Amino acid sequence: MKTKDKVLLLTYAFPPNKAAESYLCVKALAKTNLLVDVVTINPANLNLPLDDSLNGFIKKYFNNIYTINYKNWLTRNIFSLLRFLHFFPDRFHIFNKSVIHNTEKLNLDTYDVIISWSQWHSIHLAALKLKKKYPHIKWILHMSDPWKDNPFLEKIPFYYFIQSNLEKKTFKYADNLNFTSEETVNLIF
């Protein structure tokens, strides 16, 4: 009998963060024949809506959840203000170094695949750095929303150019790309 494939999920949208993508990634990866570990951030004190309703489900279907705490200076007010400053690709980029650092503490050679799951696209940049350092580990990049072509994001000077370069760079190194719909694929490509 083959043991389960071991997956490392990198995402900023994971419960108790009450984001639509939190529910989607949990539902997509639960009840699969995969052993899934998760690296995410602690959404408490970030002014993000919280929901603990999936805690029992997560305990049943997921392996280890590694939750990264952030610096004390980062309060909900500061994090709320970051959305008005244009960090690329998004304000969650400030957590990437911590995600990379904490992920590298794990024995990455025990994983068959790394999945980076957006929303928010910053997580793909963290996965990109890991892929470059561990090229033998497969990387699946899941796009929940369009990146450079997202019609809901504010257009600022050089926005498209910067986001386009970030998107191309991650797409180049990912072993597989996964999208939510054929319409998204058509928009992006």
CORWO-V684061 format. One record per pair of residues at least 4 apart in sequence whose ideal C-beta (glycine too) atoms are under 6 Angstrom apart, sorted by the first residue. I is the first residue (numbers start at 1). J is the second residue. D is the distance in Angstrom with one decimal. If there is no record, write none. Layout:
BEGIN
I|J|D ; I|J|D
END
This chain:
BEGIN
4|33|5.7 ; 4|34|5.8 ; 4|35|4.2 ; 5|34|5.4 ; 5|112|4.5 ; 6|35|4.8 ; 6|110|6.0 ; 6|111|5.0 ; 6|112|5.3 ; 7|34|4.9 ; 7|36|4.8 ; 7|113|5.4 ; 8|37|5.2 ; 8|111|4.7 ; 8|114|4.8 ; 9|36|5.7 ; 9|38|4.7 ; 9|115|5.0 ; 10|39|5.2 ; 10|116|4.8 ; 10|123|5.3 ; 10|127|5.4 ; 11|25|5.8 ; 11|40|5.6 ; 11|117|4.1 ; 11|123|5.8 ; 12|41|5.8 ; 12|92|4.8 ; 12|120|5.0 ; 12|123|5.5 ; 13|17|5.8 ; 13|19|4.4 ; 13|21|3.6 ; 13|22|4.7 ; 13|119|5.3 ; 14|22|5.4 ; 14|38|5.9 ; 14|40|4.1 ; 15|22|5.0 ; 15|54|4.6 ; 16|50|4.5 ; 16|51|5.8 ; 16|52|5.1 ; 17|22|5.0 ; 17|43|4.0 ; 17|48|5.5 ; 18|49|3.9 ; 18|50|5.6 ; 18|51|4.0 ; 21|25|6.0 ; 21|119|4.5 ; 21|144|5.1 ; 24|28|6.0 ; 25|117|4.8 ; 26|30|5.8 ; 26|54|5.8 ; 29|36|5.2 ; 30|61|3.8 ; 35|63|5.2 ; 36|62|5.2 ; 36|63|5.8 ; 37|63|5.0 ; 37|64|4.4 ; 38|65|4.8 ; 39|66|4.7 ; 39|99|6.0 ; 39|103|5.2 ; 40|67|6.0 ; 41|68|5.1 ; 41|95|5.2 ; 42|67|5.0 ; 42|69|5.1 ; 43|48|4.6 ; 45|76|5.4 ; 46|76|5.7 ; 46|79|4.7 ; 47|76|3.6 ; 47|79|5.9 ; 47|80|4.9 ; 54|58|5.5 ; 58|62|5.0 ; 68|98|5.1 ; 68|102|5.3 ; 70|74|4.9 ; 74|78|5.7 ; 74|79|5.9 ; 82|91|3.9 ; 83|91|5.4 ; 86|156|5.8 ; 87|91|5.3 ; 87|93|4.7 ; 88|162|5.0 ; 89|121|4.2 ; 89|122|5.7 ; 89|163|5.9 ; 89|166|5.4 ; 90|120|4.6 ; 90|122|5.4 ; 92|120|4.2 ; 92|122|4.2 ; 93|122|4.2 ; 95|99|5.7 ; 96|122|5.8 ; 96|125|5.8 ; 96|126|4.4 ; 98|102|6.0 ; 99|103|5.9 ; 99|126|4.5 ; 100|126|5.3 ; 100|129|5.4 ; 108|134|5.3 ; 111|137|6.0 ; 113|138|4.3 ; 114|127|5.9 ; 114|137|5.7 ; 114|139|5.0 ; 115|140|4.6 ; 116|123|4.9 ; 116|124|4.8 ; 116|127|3.6 ; 116|141|5.4 ; 117|142|4.6 ; 118|123|5.7 ; 118|144|5.4 ; 119|144|5.0 ; 119|145|5.8 ; 121|147|5.2 ; 124|141|5.6 ; 124|170|4.5 ; 127|139|5.8 ; 128|170|5.1 ; 128|173|5.6 ; 130|134|5.8 ; 131|139|4.7 ; 131|173|5.1 ; 138|175|4.6 ; 139|174|5.2 ; 139|175|5.2 ; 140|176|4.6 ; 140|178|5.9 ; 141|174|3.9 ; 141|177|5.4 ; 142|178|4.4 ; 143|179|5.2 ; 144|180|5.8 ; 145|150|5.6 ; 146|150|4.6 ; 146|184|5.9 ; 146|187|5.5 ; 146|188|5.9 ; 147|163|5.8 ; 147|167|4.4 ; 148|160|5.8 ; 148|163|3.9 ; 148|164|4.5 ; 148|167|5.1 ; 149|187|5.2 ; 155|159|5.4 ; 158|162|5.4 ; 160|164|5.7 ; 179|184|4.6 ; 179|185|5.0 ; 180|184|5.7 ; 185|189|6.0
END
